[in-house]
Every structure is written in C-alpha cells, then in structure tokens.
C-alpha cells in the first residue's frame, strides 16, 4: 500500500495496477472478506465499485442475471444464431417454460 487516509467513515487507500490488470486490496480494507469470496464489480465511467457478491440483495441479483442473459441473447442475435417466430409461436414457447 502506498498510502491511506480516513475521511470521516470512509477509508481511502492507494494501490497499483499490475501489468496483468491485478490490484492488491490493502489488508485494512479486506476486513470482512476472505480468500475465495466472489467480488462484484460495477464500472461507471472511470469509477469502479467493488462489493462482496453475497452481500447483494436478491432483486439486484435478479436484475444482473436478466442483464447478463439479455446481453448474451443480443450477441447470439448479432451472430445470426437467433430463432425467428411469430407472436403466437412465441407465446406458446413461453408457456412451455
């Protein structure tokens, strides 16, 4: 860790990015995390937020899974791997789910 400052209840630290894109989370900031924990990352512009995946509420998990599946379906469609059906066929397919 290169440096650490406490701004009210917020902890701030500076670390480095390796050539492989890896970062080290300073020891003081890893409290509550353990080896093997899955980490959720959210990037918005130049800001990245990290959270333990198990701390996400169920609604957010569902929204993220829906977004993942939608993106996956969009990629398949762009590759030409999608199925074309009319509305009636689509409703019948949904009912089978």
N, C-alpha and C positions, 0 to 999 in steps of 0.2 A: 504494500500500500504506500502510495506516495504522500498522502495527506488526508486528514479527517477533520471535519468541523461539525458542531452541533448547532443547528438553527432552531430554537425552541424545541419542539418534539421531533424534528426532522434530523436524521443523520445524513451527512454528506461525505462521500469519500471519492478519491480519485484513484483510478487503476489504469492499466494499459491493455490494449488490444494486441494479441499476438498475430503473427503473420498467418496463422491458421484461423483467425477470427474468434479465438477464445479469449475470455476475460476471467480474471480471478475476482470473486466476490470476497472482499476483506472479511476476516474472521469475525469481527464485531458485528458485521451486517448479516452473517449467516445464522444468527441465533434463531431457533425455531425451524431451521432447515436441517435435513440430514442427507447423507450420501444416498443417491438413488431417487430422491424426490424429483418428480416431474415439475418443470418450471414453465409457466405460461408467459409468453412474451407478446406484447402489443406494441406495434410501432406506429407512431403518428407523426409524420414529418421527420424531424430529427430527434424526437423524443421516444425513448423505449421504456416501457414499464414491465417489470418482472414480478410475478406472483407465483406462489405455490399453486399448482393446478388443483390440488384437493381442496383449496380454500375458495374456489369459485362456486357461486351458488348454482343450483340446478337449472334455473332459467337461462343463465348465461351459457352454461354448458350446452343446453339445447340449441340456443341461438348460434353458437360457434359450430356445432355439428351440422346444423342446417346450412350455414355459410360454406363449410367445407364441402358438403355434398353438392351444393349448388355450383360451386366453382368447378368441382370435378365433372359434373354433368355438362357445364358450359364448355370445358376443354374437350370432352368427348364429342360434343356437337360440332365444334370448330374443326375437329379431325375428320368429321363425316361419319362418326360412329353412333349417331343417334337414330332413333326409330321414329318414323312419321306415322301418325294415326289420326283419324278424325275424332271429334269430341266425344261421340258415343263410345267408340272403342276405348278412349282414354278413361272415361267414367267406369267402364267395365273392368279395366285394368286396376284402377284404384280400389274398386270394391273387392277384388281378389286379395289385396294387401291386408 
